[in-house]
Amino acid sequence: MESRLYPNLILEALKNVRYPGNGKNIVELGMVADDIRIDGNKVSFSINFDKPTDPFAKSVVKAAEVALKTYINESVEPTVSAVFAKPQQVESKLLPGVKNIIGVSSGKGGVGKSTVASNLAVALAREGYKVGLLDADIFGPSVPKMFGVEDEQVYMHEVNDRPLIIPLEKYGVKILSIGFLVDKNSAVLWRGGMASNALRQLIAEADWGELDYFLIDMPPGTSDIHLTLVQSLAITGVVVVTTPQEVALADARKGISMFVGDKVNVPVLGLVENMAWFTPEKHPDEKYYIFGREGGCKLAKEAGVPLLAQIPLVGSVCEGGDNGTPIALEADSITAHAFEHLAHEVIDAVDKRNNSLPPTQKVDVSKH
């Protein structure tokens, strides 16, 4: 008379099946799923494997079928399924100590994007925040000059057995730029892939530590570097810089549409109208709209994004950048006040964004 089948009998038989990877039996390892079904002599169940490439899956399934017939009865009809766990997306989170990542972008060159990024970083640091600034403008790095650190050397140290680049620190801002790694008097003739790899190194292999705001001075326009950044980092939001000129506004529109499009989907925190008017240093109440008037205001309204600040064109801004002393360091200048206002607006815009939207996801190009 054939013995009646029941789950524990099945499990006892399966204890004779050893997983070749470590020699332990599959019951002990918890590989037998809790889905044993018995219908007369028919037995079905699943065996769980950690990865779809498990080299022993087929042999273990075959051994389980043989074990039931050998240790219970030849008349047992087993159906054994291999179930593979989905591959874990193991990802060491880049910049784990950074709370907010802010891109500073422009549709075209020459609108003062790096000046805005540098002075915004200094203004945030003066407000007491921990700030980092990455000069991602691979082909025209200007942040080292603006901070007066062109001739500084960067060094490395070990953190948890990993050699990491130590960012320079000046005016309370941690700084890294490709400009530290190349000859400042030579043109950088890199293919896009080389530039992207260098940028990833400055992000992933640097000791940025804990930061409230990590600003990225992006290259003008749209390029491989932008794609590298949105694929590598979950950017909190971007600040788009323009001047009031029509040609600059047209390019700023493209820049905004790139970020808010379905493929990238990074929130635009707002627009900065740089060189909004010219003001003579000795006559701060006078305004001359030499590049057009209110163009940034109109674009912000049209695009449905906040106008974060209008920065006047004053001679001392250029002098400060050339001398390595950002104008935001000056307490009483009208431009310093404009950058202080911008810093407050960015803080508010980031808080509003974080309270109303889920965290930005890195771009997965495989989906597009």
C-alpha positions in Angstrom: 0.0 0.0 0.0 1.4 3.4 -1.0 2.1 5.8 1.8 0.0 9.0 1.8 1.9 12.1 0.9 2.1 15.1 3.2 4.4 18.2 3.3 6.7 17.1 6.1 7.4 13.9 4.2 8.3 15.9 1.2 10.7 18.1 3.2 12.3 15.1 4.9 13.1 13.7 1.4 14.5 17.1 0.2 16.9 17.2 3.1 18.9 14.7 1.1 19.4 17.4 -1.6 22.6 19.4 -1.1 23.3 22.7 -2.7 26.7 22.3 -4.4 27.7 25.8 -3.6 28.1 25.2 0.1 27.2 21.5 0.7 24.2 22.3 2.9 20.8 20.8 2.2 18.2 22.9 0.5 15.7 22.7 3.4 18.3 23.9 5.9 19.1 26.8 3.5 15.4 27.8 3.2 15.4 27.3 -0.5 12.2 25.3 -0.6 9.3 27.7 -1.1 6.2 27.5 1.1 4.1 26.4 -1.9 4.0 22.6 -1.7 0.9 21.3 -3.4 -0.1 17.6 -3.2 -2.8 16.0 -5.4 -2.7 12.2 -5.1 0.8 11.2 -6.3 1.4 14.6 -7.9 3.6 16.9 -6.0 4.6 20.5 -7.0 6.7 23.1 -5.3 9.3 25.8 -6.0 13.0 26.1 -5.2 14.3 29.7 -4.7 17.6 30.8 -6.1 19.3 34.0 -5.3 20.3 35.0 -8.8 19.1 34.1 -12.3 22.6 33.1 -13.3 22.9 30.4 -10.6 25.0 27.6 -12.2 23.5 24.9 -10.0 19.8 25.6 -10.6 19.2 22.8 -13.1 21.1 20.2 -11.2 19.4 21.0 -7.9 15.9 20.9 -9.5 16.8 17.5 -11.0 18.2 16.2 -7.7 15.0 17.3 -5.9 12.9 15.3 -8.4 15.1 12.2 -7.9 15.0 12.6 -4.1 11.2 12.4 -4.0 11.2 9.2 -6.0 14.1 7.7 -4.1 13.2 8.5 -0.5 9.4 8.4 -0.8 8.1 6.3 -3.7 8.8 5.7 -7.4 5.2 6.5 -8.2 5.6 10.2 -7.0 5.1 12.6 -9.9 7.1 15.7 -9.0 6.9 19.1 -10.7 9.7 21.3 -9.4 10.0 25.0 -10.5 13.1 27.1 -10.1 12.3 30.7 -8.9 14.9 33.3 -9.3 15.2 36.4 -7.2 15.2 39.7 -9.1 18.7 41.1 -9.3 19.3 43.6 -6.5 20.2 47.0 -7.7 23.1 47.4 -5.5 24.1 51.1 -5.6 26.4 52.9 -3.4 24.6 56.2 -3.1 26.7 59.0 -4.4 27.1 62.0 -2.1 25.4 60.4 0.9 26.1 63.4 3.1 24.6 66.0 0.7 21.1 67.2 1.3 20.4 69.2 -1.8 22.0 69.1 -5.2 21.4 72.3 -7.3 22.5 72.7 -11.0 23.2 76.2 -12.2 22.6 76.1 -16.0 22.3 78.4 -19.0 21.1 78.0 -22.5 24.2 79.7 -23.9 27.6 81.0 -22.9 28.4 84.5 -21.9 25.4 85.1 -19.6 27.4 85.0 -16.4 26.4 81.5 -15.2 29.7 80.8 -13.4 29.6 84.2 -11.8 26.1 83.5 -10.5 27.1 80.0 -9.3 30.2 81.2 -7.5 28.5 84.1 -5.8 25.4 82.1 -4.9 27.7 79.5 -3.3 29.5 82.3 -1.3 26.2 83.9 -0.3 24.8 80.5 1.0 28.0 79.9 2.9 27.7 83.4 4.5 24.2 82.4 5.7 25.8 79.6 7.7 25.2 76.7 5.4 27.7 74.0 4.4 28.2 74.5 0.7 30.1 72.7 -2.1 30.7 73.9 -5.6 31.6 71.6 -8.5 32.8 73.3 -11.7 31.4 70.9 -14.3 32.1 73.3 -17.2 34.7 70.8 -18.5 35.7 72.9 -21.5 35.7 76.4 -19.9 36.3 76.0 -16.2 36.3 79.5 -14.6 35.6 78.8 -10.9 39.2 78.4 -9.9 39.9 81.9 -11.2 36.8 83.4 -9.5 38.0 82.0 -6.2 41.6 82.8 -6.7 42.8 79.2 -6.5 44.1 78.6 -10.0 47.5 77.6 -8.9 46.5 75.5 -6.0 47.3 71.8 -5.9 44.6 69.2 -5.0 45.6 66.2 -2.8 44.1 62.9 -1.9 43.6 61.1 1.4 42.1 57.8 2.5 38.6 57.5 3.8 37.5 54.0 4.8 40.4 52.6 2.7 39.3 54.6 -0.3 41.6 57.2 -1.8 39.5 60.4 -2.2 40.3 63.8 -3.7 40.2 66.6 -1.1 38.2 69.6 -2.3 39.8 73.0 -1.8 38.0 75.2 0.6 37.8 79.0 0.3 35.3 81.5 1.6 33.5 78.7 3.4 32.9 76.8 0.1 34.3 73.4 -0.9 35.5 73.6 -4.5 36.5 71.1 -7.2 37.0 71.9 -10.8 38.5 70.1 -13.8 40.6 73.2 -14.0 42.7 71.8 -11.1 43.6 68.8 -13.2 44.6 70.4 -16.5 47.0 73.0 -17.7 45.1 76.3 -17.4 46.9 77.7 -20.5 46.0 74.7 -22.7 42.8 73.9 -24.5 41.0 70.8 -23.1 40.7 68.6 -26.2 38.7 65.7 -24.8 36.1 63.5 -26.3 32.7 63.5 -24.6 33.3 60.1 -22.9 36.7 61.2 -21.4 35.1 64.4 -20.1 32.2 62.5 -18.6 34.6 60.1 -16.9 36.6 63.0 -15.4 33.4 64.6 -14.1 32.2 61.3 -12.5 35.6 61.1 -10.8 35.2 64.6 -9.3 31.8 63.6 -8.0 32.3 60.0 -6.8 35.9 60.0 -5.8 36.0 63.2 -3.8 35.5 63.7 -0.1 32.6 66.2 -0.2 31.5 65.2 3.3 28.3 66.7 4.7 26.8 69.6 2.7 23.5 71.4 2.9 23.8 72.6 -0.7 26.0 71.1 -3.5 26.0 73.5 -6.4 27.0 72.3 -9.9 28.2 74.9 -12.4 27.0 73.2 -15.6 28.3 73.8 -19.1 26.2 76.1 -21.2 23.7 74.7 -23.6 22.9 70.9 -23.7 25.5 68.2 -23.9 26.8 64.8 -22.9 27.9 66.4 -19.6 24.2 67.3 -18.7 23.2 63.7 -19.4 26.1 62.4 -17.3 25.0 64.6 -14.4 21.3 63.6 -14.5 22.3 59.9 -14.8 24.8 60.1 -11.9 22.9 62.3 -9.5 19.4 62.8 -8.3 19.4 66.6 -8.8 17.1 68.5 -6.5 16.5 71.2 -9.0 18.2 73.7 -11.4 18.6 77.4 -11.5 18.6 78.7 -15.0 20.6 81.9 -15.8 19.8 84.3 -18.6 20.3 87.9 -19.7 17.4 90.1 -20.9 18.6 89.7 -24.5 16.2 87.9 -26.9 18.9 85.6 -28.1 19.7 84.5 -24.6 16.1 84.1 -23.7 15.5 81.8 -26.7 18.3 79.6 -25.5 17.1 79.7 -21.9 13.7 78.4 -23.1 15.5 75.4 -24.6 17.4 74.9 -21.3 14.2 74.9 -19.3 12.4 72.5 -21.6 15.4 70.1 -21.5 15.1 69.8 -17.7 11.3 69.6 -17.4 10.9 67.2 -20.3 9.8 63.6 -19.6 13.3 62.1 -20.2 15.1 64.3 -17.6 12.3 65.6 -15.4 14.4 67.7 -13.0 12.4 70.6 -11.4 13.4 74.1 -12.4 13.7 76.1 -9.1 13.6 79.4 -11.0 15.2 81.8 -13.3 18.0 84.4 -12.6 18.1 87.4 -14.9 21.8 88.4 -14.9 23.0 91.8 -16.2 19.4 93.0 -15.8 20.6 96.6 -16.0 23.8 98.5 -15.8 24.3 100.7 -12.7 27.3 103.0 -12.3 29.1 102.3 -9.1 28.9 105.9 -7.9 25.3 106.3 -8.9 23.5 103.2 -7.6 20.0 104.7 -8.2 20.6 104.9 -11.9 19.6 102.0 -14.2 20.5 101.6 -17.8 18.8 98.7 -19.6 21.6 98.1 -22.2 20.6 94.4 -22.9 16.9 94.8 -22.9 14.3 95.2 -20.2 12.4 92.7 -18.1 13.1 89.8 -20.6 13.8 87.4 -17.8 10.6 88.4 -16.0 8.6 87.7 -19.1 10.3 84.4 -19.7 9.7 83.3 -16.1 6.0 84.1 -16.4 5.8 82.4 -19.7 7.5 79.2 -18.5 5.6 79.2 -15.2 8.8 79.3 -13.0 9.7 81.8 -10.3 12.0 84.8 -11.1 14.5 84.3 -8.3 16.5 87.5 -8.8 17.6 90.3 -11.1 21.3 90.8 -10.8 22.6 94.3 -11.9 25.7 94.7 -14.0 28.3 96.6 -12.0 32.0 96.9 -12.8 33.0 95.5 -9.4 31.4 92.1 -10.3 33.9 91.5 -13.1 36.8 92.9 -11.0 35.9 90.6 -8.1 35.7 87.6 -10.4 39.1 88.4 -12.0 40.7 89.0 -8.6 39.4 85.8 -7.0 37.1 87.7 -4.6 33.4 87.1 -5.4 31.3 90.2 -5.0 29.0 88.4 -2.6 31.8 88.8 0.0 31.2 92.5 0.1 28.7 93.5 2.8 27.3 96.7 1.4 27.4 96.6 -2.4 24.2 96.5 -4.3 25.3 93.4 -6.2 26.2 91.6 -2.9 22.6 92.4 -1.7 21.3 91.0 -5.0 23.2 87.7 -4.4 22.1 87.6 -0.8 18.5 88.0 -2.0 19.1 85.2 -4.5 20.4 82.9 -1.8 17.3 83.4 0.3 15.1 82.8 -2.8 16.9 79.6 -3.6 16.6 78.4 0.0 12.9 79.0 -0.1 12.5 77.4 -3.6 14.4 74.3 -2.4 12.2 74.0 0.7 9.0 74.4 -1.3 10.2 71.9 -3.9 11.1 69.3 -1.2 7.8 69.8 0.6 5.7 69.4 -2.5 7.5 67.0 -4.8 9.0 63.5 -4.3 12.8 63.2 -4.5 14.1 63.5 -8.1 15.1 60.2 -9.7 18.3 59.7 -11.6 17.7 59.4 -15.3 17.6 55.8 -16.6 18.4 56.0 -20.3 17.4 52.3 -20.8 13.8 53.5 -20.5 14.0 55.9 -23.4 
